[in-house]
Amino acid sequence: MAYERVVRNLTKEMVWVYVATILKERSMYAYQLPREIRSRFGFDVARVTVYSVLYRMQREGLVRSSKQNVVSGPSKRFYELTDMGSEKLSAASDFIKKTVAALSTKPR
């Protein structure tokens, strides 16, 4: 149970970090993110979760969206990471690296 809690906390509870990592490399549509997360990070996330995370990230100024017209069907929202989003991702990444290093270091 303890291991499963760690996995859940480092995956499902931190979806914004995975979304930001992907969007830092390239902008994309929300519907593409669950497949990309599965491919890159090895876990499944529901599409509704991704939309919820993107909405929260947009409210916080971490991502911005723009409507893109498509040939057939309704327009789609295209998401990109903002400068603030990149800064927050960098801070989160630094924190995760320090935490992993502390867990890996033997006490003196």
Buried (B, 14 or more C-beta within 10 A) or exposed (E): EEEEEEEEEEBEEBBBBBBBBBBBEEBBEBEBBBEBBEEEBEBEBEEEBBBEBBEEBBEEEBBBBEEEEEEEEEEBBBBBBBEBBBEBBEEBEEEEEEEEEEEEEEEE
